[in-house]
């Protein structure tokens, strides 16, 4: 079974924010590439907090849906 959360996400290194995120310190998420059991996602404002781990196929579908406009503003 894949782990659904990582209790302290700051223990992992290599987090990145979207290139669309600014440096204003707003609400952003960060993802970690290359994690063996999926794609960890955390709140950039709370780096020592938990991260949710999504299966890679689900994360890829989510990103594709955003890119094709399935989530209008």
PDB file of N, CA, C and O in Angstrom:
ATOM      1  N   UNK A   1       0.844  -1.196   0.000  1.00  0.00           N
ATOM      2  CA  UNK A   1       0.000   0.000   0.000  1.00  0.00           C
ATOM      3  C   UNK A   1       0.877   1.244   0.000  1.00  0.00           C
ATOM      4  O   UNK A   1       1.865   1.310   0.731  1.00  0.00           O
ATOM      5  N   UNK A   2       0.519   2.233  -0.820  1.00  0.00           N
ATOM      6  CA  UNK A   2       1.259   3.491  -0.854  1.00  0.00           C
ATOM      7  C   UNK A   2       0.937   4.324   0.368  1.00  0.00           C
ATOM      8  O   UNK A   2      -0.171   4.273   0.903  1.00  0.00           O
ATOM      9  N   UNK A   3       1.921   5.088   0.797  1.00  0.00           N
ATOM     10  CA  UNK A   3       1.685   5.964   1.933  1.00  0.00           C
ATOM     11  C   UNK A   3       0.893   7.194   1.483  1.00  0.00           C
ATOM     12  O   UNK A   3       1.298   7.848   0.523  1.00  0.00           O
ATOM     13  N   UNK A   4      -0.221   7.532   2.140  1.00  0.00           N
ATOM     14  CA  UNK A   4      -1.041   8.665   1.711  1.00  0.00           C
ATOM     15  C   UNK A   4      -0.506  10.014   2.191  1.00  0.00           C
ATOM     16  O   UNK A   4      -0.837  11.047   1.608  1.00  0.00           O
ATOM     17  N   UNK A   5       0.314  10.023   3.243  1.00  0.00           N
ATOM     18  CA  UNK A   5       0.865  11.284   3.754  1.00  0.00           C
ATOM     19  C   UNK A   5       2.302  11.084   4.213  1.00  0.00           C
ATOM     20  O   UNK A   5       2.738   9.972   4.510  1.00  0.00           O
ATOM     21  N   UNK A   6       3.013  12.186   4.260  1.00  0.00           N
ATOM     22  CA  UNK A   6       4.346  12.252   4.850  1.00  0.00           C
ATOM     23  C   UNK A   6       4.205  13.236   6.004  1.00  0.00           C
ATOM     24  O   UNK A   6       3.946  14.414   5.762  1.00  0.00           O
ATOM     25  N   UNK A   7       4.366  12.795   7.250  1.00  0.00           N
ATOM     26  CA  UNK A   7       4.097  13.665   8.399  1.00  0.00           C
ATOM     27  C   UNK A   7       4.933  14.947   8.445  1.00  0.00           C
ATOM     28  O   UNK A   7       4.401  16.010   8.767  1.00  0.00           O
ATOM     29  N   UNK A   8       6.218  14.870   8.132  1.00  0.00           N
ATOM     30  CA  UNK A   8       7.081  16.048   8.158  1.00  0.00           C
ATOM     31  C   UNK A   8       7.757  16.170   6.801  1.00  0.00           C
ATOM     32  O   UNK A   8       8.787  15.546   6.546  1.00  0.00           O
ATOM     33  N   UNK A   9       7.165  16.980   5.937  1.00  0.00           N
ATOM     34  CA  UNK A   9       7.644  17.099   4.563  1.00  0.00           C
ATOM     35  C   UNK A   9       9.010  17.770   4.461  1.00  0.00           C
ATOM     36  O   UNK A   9       9.668  17.651   3.428  1.00  0.00           O
ATOM     37  N   UNK A  10       9.450  18.465   5.493  1.00  0.00           N
ATOM     38  CA  UNK A  10      10.750  19.135   5.422  1.00  0.00           C
ATOM     39  C   UNK A  10      11.901  18.137   5.454  1.00  0.00           C
ATOM     40  O   UNK A  10      13.045  18.506   5.186  1.00  0.00           O
ATOM     41  N   UNK A  11      11.616  16.882   5.778  1.00  0.00           N
ATOM     42  CA  UNK A  11      12.662  15.859   5.793  1.00  0.00           C
ATOM     43  C   UNK A  11      13.112  15.497   4.377  1.00  0.00           C
ATOM     44  O   UNK A  11      14.160  14.874   4.203  1.00  0.00           O
ATOM     45  N   UNK A  12      12.332  15.879   3.372  1.00  0.00           N
ATOM     46  CA  UNK A  12      12.662  15.583   1.982  1.00  0.00           C
ATOM     47  C   UNK A  12      13.200  16.839   1.303  1.00  0.00           C
ATOM     48  O   UNK A  12      12.822  17.955   1.659  1.00  0.00           O
ATOM     49  N   UNK A  13      14.073  16.652   0.335  1.00  0.00           N
ATOM     50  CA  UNK A  13      14.689  17.793  -0.346  1.00  0.00           C
ATOM     51  C   UNK A  13      14.379  17.740  -1.835  1.00  0.00           C
ATOM     52  O   UNK A  13      14.233  16.663  -2.413  1.00  0.00           O
ATOM     53  N   UNK A  14      14.281  18.917  -2.448  1.00  0.00           N
ATOM     54  CA  UNK A  14      14.022  19.011  -3.874  1.00  0.00           C
ATOM     55  C   UNK A  14      12.636  19.514  -4.217  1.00  0.00           C
ATOM     56  O   UNK A  14      12.195  19.371  -5.357  1.00  0.00           O
ATOM     57  N   UNK A  15      11.935  20.102  -3.254  1.00  0.00           N
ATOM     58  CA  UNK A  15      10.596  20.623  -3.505  1.00  0.00           C
ATOM     59  C   UNK A  15      10.669  21.750  -4.522  1.00  0.00           C
ATOM     60  O   UNK A  15      11.645  22.498  -4.571  1.00  0.00           O
ATOM     61  N   UNK A  16       9.615  21.864  -5.339  1.00  0.00           N
ATOM     62  CA  UNK A  16       9.551  22.964  -6.313  1.00  0.00           C
ATOM     63  C   UNK A  16       8.138  23.512  -6.405  1.00  0.00           C
ATOM     64  O   UNK A  16       7.152  22.804  -6.198  1.00  0.00           O
ATOM     65  N   UNK A  17       8.074  24.809  -6.725  1.00  0.00           N
ATOM     66  CA  UNK A  17       6.794  25.469  -6.981  1.00  0.00           C
ATOM     67  C   UNK A  17       6.634  25.639  -8.484  1.00  0.00           C
ATOM     68  O   UNK A  17       7.607  25.567  -9.234  1.00  0.00           O
ATOM     69  N   UNK A  18       5.424  25.860  -8.908  1.00  0.00           N
ATOM     70  CA  UNK A  18       5.154  26.124 -10.309  1.00  0.00           C
ATOM     71  C   UNK A  18       5.899  27.374 -10.760  1.00  0.00           C
ATOM     72  O   UNK A  18       6.112  28.305  -9.983  1.00  0.00           O
ATOM     73  N   UNK A  19       6.288  27.374 -12.022  1.00  0.00           N
ATOM     74  CA  UNK A  19       6.929  28.570 -12.575  1.00  0.00           C
ATOM     75  C   UNK A  19       5.933  29.727 -12.664  1.00  0.00           C
ATOM     76  O   UNK A  19       6.337  30.874 -12.851  1.00  0.00           O
ATOM     77  N   UNK A  20       4.635  29.436 -12.531  1.00  0.00           N
ATOM     78  CA  UNK A  20       3.621  30.478 -12.533  1.00  0.00           C
ATOM     79  C   UNK A  20       3.473  31.145 -11.166  1.00  0.00           C
ATOM     80  O   UNK A  20       2.817  32.180 -11.052  1.00  0.00           O
ATOM     81  N   UNK A  21       4.071  30.567 -10.140  1.00  0.00           N
ATOM     82  CA  UNK A  21       3.991  31.140  -8.798  1.00  0.00           C
ATOM     83  C   UNK A  21       4.936  32.325  -8.704  1.00  0.00           C
ATOM     84  O   UNK A  21       6.061  32.283  -9.203  1.00  0.00           O
ATOM     85  N   UNK A  22       4.471  33.366  -8.069  1.00  0.00           N
ATOM     86  CA  UNK A  22       5.311  34.534  -7.863  1.00  0.00           C
ATOM     87  C   UNK A  22       6.115  34.393  -6.583  1.00  0.00           C
ATOM     88  O   UNK A  22       6.042  33.371  -5.900  1.00  0.00           O
ATOM     89  N   UNK A  23       6.869  35.410  -6.269  1.00  0.00           N
ATOM     90  CA  UNK A  23       7.673  35.423  -5.047  1.00  0.00           C
ATOM     91  C   UNK A  23       7.037  36.289  -3.965  1.00  0.00           C
ATOM     92  O   UNK A  23       7.724  36.737  -3.047  1.00  0.00           O
ATOM     93  N   UNK A  24       5.738  36.525  -4.067  1.00  0.00           N
ATOM     94  CA  UNK A  24       5.056  37.396  -3.113  1.00  0.00           C
ATOM     95  C   UNK A  24       4.715  36.688  -1.810  1.00  0.00           C
ATOM     96  O   UNK A  24       4.203  37.326  -0.890  1.00  0.00           O
ATOM     97  N   UNK A  25       4.978  35.410  -1.703  1.00  0.00           N
ATOM     98  CA  UNK A  25       4.682  34.672  -0.474  1.00  0.00           C
ATOM     99  C   UNK A  25       3.221  34.283  -0.336  1.00  0.00           C
ATOM    100  O   UNK A  25       2.744  34.059   0.776  1.00  0.00           O
ATOM    101  N   UNK A  26       2.509  34.200  -1.442  1.00  0.00           N
ATOM    102  CA  UNK A  26       1.099  33.850  -1.392  1.00  0.00           C
ATOM    103  C   UNK A  26       0.873  32.365  -1.199  1.00  0.00           C
ATOM    104  O   UNK A  26       1.777  31.619  -0.824  1.00  0.00           O
ATOM    105  N   UNK A  27      -0.338  31.961  -1.460  1.00  0.00           N
ATOM    106  CA  UNK A  27      -0.717  30.548  -1.300  1.00  0.00           C
ATOM    107  C   UNK A  27      -0.207  29.736  -2.483  1.00  0.00           C
ATOM    108  O   UNK A  27      -0.658  29.918  -3.614  1.00  0.00           O
ATOM    109  N   UNK A  28       0.716  28.858  -2.217  1.00  0.00           N
ATOM    110  CA  UNK A  28       1.281  28.012  -3.257  1.00  0.00           C
ATOM    111  C   UNK A  28       1.395  26.586  -2.743  1.00  0.00           C
ATOM    112  O   UNK A  28       1.457  26.329  -1.541  1.00  0.00           O
ATOM    113  N   UNK A  29       1.421  25.685  -3.688  1.00  0.00           N
ATOM    114  CA  UNK A  29       1.755  24.312  -3.329  1.00  0.00           C
ATOM    115  C   UNK A  29       3.113  24.001  -3.941  1.00  0.00           C
ATOM    116  O   UNK A  29       3.537  24.634  -4.908  1.00  0.00           O
ATOM    117  N   UNK A  30       3.780  23.023  -3.362  1.00  0.00           N
ATOM    118  CA  UNK A  30       5.044  22.548  -3.888  1.00  0.00           C
ATOM    119  C   UNK A  30       4.910  21.049  -4.131  1.00  0.00           C
ATOM    120  O   UNK A  30       4.184  20.352  -3.422  1.00  0.00           O
ATOM    121  N   UNK A  31       5.619  20.571  -5.137  1.00  0.00           N
ATOM    122  CA  UNK A  31       5.628  19.145  -5.436  1.00  0.00           C
ATOM    123  C   UNK A  31       7.062  18.647  -5.396  1.00  0.00           C
ATOM    124  O   UNK A  31       8.014  19.419  -5.512  1.00  0.00           O
ATOM    125  N   UNK A  32       7.191  17.351  -5.229  1.00  0.00           N
ATOM    126  CA  UNK A  32       8.504  16.719  -5.191  1.00  0.00           C
ATOM    127  C   UNK A  32       8.553  15.666  -6.285  1.00  0.00           C
ATOM    128  O   UNK A  32       7.790  14.700  -6.258  1.00  0.00           O
ATOM    129  N   UNK A  33       9.447  15.849  -7.241  1.00  0.00           N
ATOM    130  CA  UNK A  33       9.592  14.897  -8.343  1.00  0.00           C
ATOM    131  C   UNK A  33      10.454  13.715  -7.898  1.00  0.00           C
ATOM    132  O   UNK A  33      11.319  13.852  -7.033  1.00  0.00           O
ATOM    133  N   UNK A  34      10.204  12.564  -8.499  1.00  0.00           N
ATOM    134  CA  UNK A  34      11.046  11.402  -8.285  1.00  0.00           C
ATOM    135  C   UNK A  34      10.810  10.617  -7.013  1.00  0.00           C
ATOM    136  O   UNK A  34      11.614   9.751  -6.668  1.00  0.00           O
ATOM    137  N   UNK A  35       9.723  10.900  -6.305  1.00  0.00           N
ATOM    138  CA  UNK A  35       9.418  10.151  -5.091  1.00  0.00           C
ATOM    139  C   UNK A  35       8.912   8.771  -5.514  1.00  0.00           C
ATOM    140  O   UNK A  35       8.095   8.679  -6.431  1.00  0.00           O
ATOM    141  N   UNK A  36       9.373   7.707  -4.875  1.00  0.00           N
ATOM    142  CA  UNK A  36       9.093   6.359  -5.379  1.00  0.00           C
ATOM    143  C   UNK A  36       7.630   5.906  -5.361  1.00  0.00           C
ATOM    144  O   UNK A  36       7.247   5.067  -6.175  1.00  0.00           O
ATOM    145  N   UNK A  37       6.806   6.439  -4.456  1.00  0.00           N
ATOM    146  CA  UNK A  37       5.429   5.925  -4.358  1.00  0.00           C
ATOM    147  C   UNK A  37       4.372   6.878  -4.899  1.00  0.00           C
ATOM    148  O   UNK A  37       3.180   6.606  -4.758  1.00  0.00           O
ATOM    149  N   UNK A  38       4.777   7.989  -5.516  1.00  0.00           N
ATOM    150  CA  UNK A  38       3.805   8.930  -6.049  1.00  0.00           C
ATOM    151  C   UNK A  38       4.357  10.338  -6.082  1.00  0.00           C
ATOM    152  O   UNK A  38       5.569  10.540  -6.143  1.00  0.00           O
ATOM    153  N   UNK A  39       3.456  11.315  -6.041  1.00  0.00           N
ATOM    154  CA  UNK A  39       3.835  12.725  -6.096  1.00  0.00           C
ATOM    155  C   UNK A  39       3.435  13.394  -4.782  1.00  0.00           C
ATOM    156  O   UNK A  39       2.250  13.633  -4.548  1.00  0.00           O
ATOM    157  N   UNK A  40       4.417  13.700  -3.916  1.00  0.00           N
ATOM    158  CA  UNK A  40       4.108  14.433  -2.690  1.00  0.00           C
ATOM    159  C   UNK A  40       3.774  15.898  -3.007  1.00  0.00           C
ATOM    160  O   UNK A  40       4.406  16.520  -3.861  1.00  0.00           O
ATOM    161  N   UNK A  41       2.779  16.431  -2.309  1.00  0.00           N
ATOM    162  CA  UNK A  41       2.340  17.815  -2.482  1.00  0.00           C
ATOM    163  C   UNK A  41       2.219  18.430  -1.093  1.00  0.00           C
ATOM    164  O   UNK A  41       1.617  17.840  -0.196  1.00  0.00           O
ATOM    165  N   UNK A  42       2.800  19.631  -0.916  1.00  0.00           N
ATOM    166  CA  UNK A  42       2.729  20.300   0.386  1.00  0.00           C
ATOM    167  C   UNK A  42       2.393  21.771   0.221  1.00  0.00           C
ATOM    168  O   UNK A  42       2.499  22.328  -0.871  1.00  0.00           O
ATOM    169  N   UNK A  43       1.988  22.387   1.313  1.00  0.00           N
ATOM    170  CA  UNK A  43       1.714  23.823   1.383  1.00  0.00           C
ATOM    171  C   UNK A  43       3.053  24.529   1.543  1.00  0.00           C
ATOM    172  O   UNK A  43       3.789  24.248   2.489  1.00  0.00           O
ATOM    173  N   UNK A  44       3.379  25.438   0.636  1.00  0.00           N
ATOM    174  CA  UNK A  44       4.672  26.114   0.689  1.00  0.00           C
ATOM    175  C   UNK A  44       4.845  26.982   1.930  1.00  0.00           C
ATOM    176  O   UNK A  44       5.971  27.273   2.333  1.00  0.00           O
ATOM    177  N   UNK A  45       3.728  27.399   2.541  1.00  0.00           N
ATOM    178  CA  UNK A  45       3.814  28.242   3.740  1.00  0.00           C
ATOM    179  C   UNK A  45       4.131  27.428   4.994  1.00  0.00           C
ATOM    180  O   UNK A  45       4.508  27.992   6.022  1.00  0.00           O
ATOM    181  N   UNK A  46       3.979  26.100   4.913  1.00  0.00           N
ATOM    182  CA  UNK A  46       4.202  25.230   6.075  1.00  0.00           C
ATOM    183  C   UNK A  46       5.115  24.076   5.646  1.00  0.00           C
ATOM    184  O   UNK A  46       4.669  22.930   5.595  1.00  0.00           O
ATOM    185  N   UNK A  47       6.380  24.360   5.338  1.00  0.00           N
ATOM    186  CA  UNK A  47       7.254  23.314   4.813  1.00  0.00           C
ATOM    187  C   UNK A  47       7.519  22.168   5.783  1.00  0.00           C
ATOM    188  O   UNK A  47       7.845  21.062   5.351  1.00  0.00           O
ATOM    189  N   UNK A  48       7.388  22.407   7.070  1.00  0.00           N
ATOM    190  CA  UNK A  48       7.603  21.344   8.058  1.00  0.00           C
ATOM    191  C   UNK A  48       6.336  20.541   8.332  1.00  0.00           C
ATOM    192  O   UNK A  48       6.357  19.582   9.103  1.00  0.00           O
ATOM    193  N   UNK A  49       5.251  20.930   7.707  1.00  0.00           N
ATOM    194  CA  UNK A  49       3.980  20.227   7.882  1.00  0.00           C
ATOM    195  C   UNK A  49       3.908  18.979   7.027  1.00  0.00           C
ATOM    196  O   UNK A  49       4.909  18.558   6.448  1.00  0.00           O
ATOM    197  N   UNK A  50       2.732  18.391   6.948  1.00  0.00           N
ATOM    198  CA  UNK A  50       2.582  17.149   6.185  1.00  0.00           C
ATOM    199  C   UNK A  50       2.503  17.392   4.677  1.00  0.00           C
ATOM    200  O   UNK A  50       2.238  18.505   4.223  1.00  0.00           O
ATOM    201  N   UNK A  51       2.732  16.349   3.936  1.00  0.00           N
ATOM    202  CA  UNK A  51       2.529  16.357   2.487  1.00  0.00           C
ATOM    203  C   UNK A  51       1.573  15.220   2.154  1.00  0.00           C
ATOM    204  O   UNK A  51       1.630  14.149   2.759  1.00  0.00           O
ATOM    205  N   UNK A  52       0.708  15.462   1.198  1.00  0.00           N
ATOM    206  CA  UNK A  52      -0.157  14.408   0.676  1.00  0.00           C
ATOM    207  C   UNK A  52       0.569  13.745  -0.483  1.00  0.00           C
ATOM    208  O   UNK A  52       1.219  14.422  -1.279  1.00  0.00           O
ATOM    209  N   UNK A  53       0.462  12.433  -0.580  1.00  0.00           N
ATOM    210  CA  UNK A  53       1.113  11.703  -1.671  1.00  0.00           C
ATOM    211  C   UNK A  53       0.029  11.161  -2.600  1.00  0.00           C
ATOM    212  O   UNK A  53      -0.796  10.336  -2.207  1.00  0.00           O
ATOM    213  N   UNK A  54       0.052  11.648  -3.844  1.00  0.00           N
ATOM    214  CA  UNK A  54      -0.920  11.228  -4.848  1.00  0.00           C
ATOM    215  C   UNK A  54      -0.273  10.225  -5.801  1.00  0.00           C
ATOM    216  O   UNK A  54       0.893  10.383  -6.162  1.00  0.00           O
ATOM    217  N   UNK A  55      -1.014   9.199  -6.211  1.00  0.00           N
ATOM    218  CA  UNK A  55      -0.470   8.298  -7.234  1.00  0.00           C
ATOM    219  C   UNK A  55      -0.112   9.110  -8.482  1.00  0.00           C
ATOM    220  O   UNK A  55      -0.834  10.036  -8.852  1.00  0.00           O
ATOM    221  N   UNK A  56       0.981   8.766  -9.117  1.00  0.00           N
ATOM    222  CA  UNK A  56       1.479   9.533 -10.273  1.00  0.00           C
ATOM    223  C   UNK A  56       0.445   9.674 -11.376  1.00  0.00           C
ATOM    224  O   UNK A  56       0.330  10.743 -11.975  1.00  0.00           O
ATOM    225  N   UNK A  57      -0.310   8.620 -11.658  1.00  0.00           N
ATOM    226  CA  UNK A  57      -1.311   8.684 -12.729  1.00  0.00           C
ATOM    227  C   UNK A  57      -2.416   9.677 -12.412  1.00  0.00           C
ATOM    228  O   UNK A  57      -2.902  10.371 -13.305  1.00  0.00           O
ATOM    229  N   UNK A  58      -2.813   9.751 -11.162  1.00  0.00           N
ATOM    230  CA  UNK A  58      -3.858  10.693 -10.754  1.00  0.00           C
ATOM    231  C   UNK A  58      -3.339  12.129 -10.822  1.00  0.00           C
ATOM    232  O   UNK A  58      -4.050  13.029 -11.270  1.00  0.00           O
ATOM    233  N   UNK A  59      -2.109  12.341 -10.381  1.00  0.00           N
ATOM    234  CA  UNK A  59      -1.521  13.691 -10.427  1.00  0.00           C
ATOM    235  C   UNK A  59      -1.394  14.155 -11.877  1.00  0.00           C
ATOM    236  O   UNK A  59      -1.695  15.307 -12.189  1.00  0.00           O
ATOM    237  N   UNK A  60      -0.952  13.269 -12.757  1.00  0.00           N
ATOM    238  CA  UNK A  60      -0.805  13.612 -14.169  1.00  0.00           C
ATOM    239  C   UNK A  60      -2.158  13.982 -14.778  1.00  0.00           C
ATOM    240  O   UNK A  60      -2.242  14.937 -15.551  1.00  0.00           O
ATOM    241  N   UNK A  61      -3.198  13.254 -14.447  1.00  0.00           N
ATOM    242  CA  UNK A  61      -4.552  13.565 -14.936  1.00  0.00           C
ATOM    243  C   UNK A  61      -5.032  14.913 -14.404  1.00  0.00           C
ATOM    244  O   UNK A  61      -5.660  15.678 -15.135  1.00  0.00           O
ATOM    245  N   UNK A  62      -4.742  15.206 -13.145  1.00  0.00           N
ATOM    246  CA  UNK A  62      -5.130  16.482 -12.538  1.00  0.00           C
ATOM    247  C   UNK A  62      -4.444  17.648 -13.258  1.00  0.00           C
ATOM    248  O   UNK A  62      -5.095  18.632 -13.612  1.00  0.00           O
ATOM    249  N   UNK A  63      -3.143  17.537 -13.472  1.00  0.00           N
ATOM    250  CA  UNK A  63      -2.400  18.605 -14.154  1.00  0.00           C
ATOM    251  C   UNK A  63      -2.912  18.787 -15.576  1.00  0.00           C
ATOM    252  O   UNK A  63      -3.060  19.920 -16.034  1.00  0.00           O
ATOM    253  N   UNK A  64      -3.185  17.695 -16.282  1.00  0.00           N
ATOM    254  CA  UNK A  64      -3.720  17.785 -17.642  1.00  0.00           C
ATOM    255  C   UNK A  64      -5.079  18.481 -17.655  1.00  0.00           C
ATOM    256  O   UNK A  64      -5.360  19.272 -18.555  1.00  0.00           O
ATOM    257  N   UNK A  65      -5.921  18.194 -16.666  1.00  0.00           N
ATOM    258  CA  UNK A  65      -7.239  18.830 -16.587  1.00  0.00           C
ATOM    259  C   UNK A  65      -7.107  20.339 -16.363  1.00  0.00           C
ATOM    260  O   UNK A  65      -7.875  21.122 -16.922  1.00  0.00           O
ATOM    261  N   UNK A  66      -6.147  20.735 -15.555  1.00  0.00           N
ATOM    262  CA  UNK A  66      -5.903  22.172 -15.355  1.00  0.00           C
ATOM    263  C   UNK A  66      -5.444  22.815 -16.660  1.00  0.00           C
ATOM    264  O   UNK A  66      -5.931  23.876 -17.050  1.00  0.00           O
ATOM    265  N   UNK A  67      -4.507  22.159 -17.322  1.00  0.00           N
ATOM    266  CA  UNK A  67      -3.950  22.718 -18.566  1.00  0.00           C
ATOM    267  C   UNK A  67      -4.984  22.827 -19.669  1.00  0.00           C
ATOM    268  O   UNK A  67      -4.899  23.738 -20.493  1.00  0.00           O
ATOM    269  N   UNK A  68      -5.958  21.927 -19.714  1.00  0.00           N
ATOM    270  CA  UNK A  68      -6.950  22.011 -20.802  1.00  0.00           C
ATOM    271  C   UNK A  68      -8.190  22.827 -20.418  1.00  0.00           C
ATOM    272  O   UNK A  68      -9.158  22.882 -21.177  1.00  0.00           O
ATOM    273  N   UNK A  69      -8.158  23.457 -19.244  1.00  0.00           N
ATOM    274  CA  UNK A  69      -9.230  24.362 -18.853  1.00  0.00           C
ATOM    275  C   UNK A  69     -10.444  23.707 -18.208  1.00  0.00           C
ATOM    276  O   UNK A  69     -11.518  24.307 -18.167  1.00  0.00           O
ATOM    277  N   UNK A  70     -10.294  22.508 -17.712  1.00  0.00           N
ATOM    278  CA  UNK A  70     -11.428  21.820 -17.068  1.00  0.00           C
ATOM    279  C   UNK A  70     -11.830  22.442 -15.741  1.00  0.00           C
ATOM    280  O   UNK A  70     -12.904  22.140 -15.220  1.00  0.00           O
ATOM    281  N   UNK A  71     -10.993  23.301 -15.188  1.00  0.00           N
ATOM    282  CA  UNK A  71     -11.287  23.978 -13.912  1.00  0.00           C
ATOM    283  C   UNK A  71     -11.326  25.489 -14.157  1.00  0.00           C
ATOM    284  O   UNK A  71     -10.351  26.181 -13.864  1.00  0.00           O
ATOM    285  N   UNK A  72     -12.420  26.004 -14.682  1.00  0.00           N
ATOM    286  CA  UNK A  72     -12.487  27.440 -14.965  1.00  0.00           C
ATOM    287  C   UNK A  72     -12.469  28.263 -13.670  1.00  0.00           C
ATOM    288  O   UNK A  72     -12.934  27.829 -12.616  1.00  0.00           O
ATOM    289  N   UNK A  73     -11.920  29.446 -13.801  1.00  0.00           N
ATOM    290  CA  UNK A  73     -11.824  30.360 -12.647  1.00  0.00           C
ATOM    291  C   UNK A  73     -13.165  30.907 -12.256  1.00  0.00           C
ATOM    292  O   UNK A  73     -13.260  31.687 -11.308  1.00  0.00           O
TER     293      UNK A  73
END
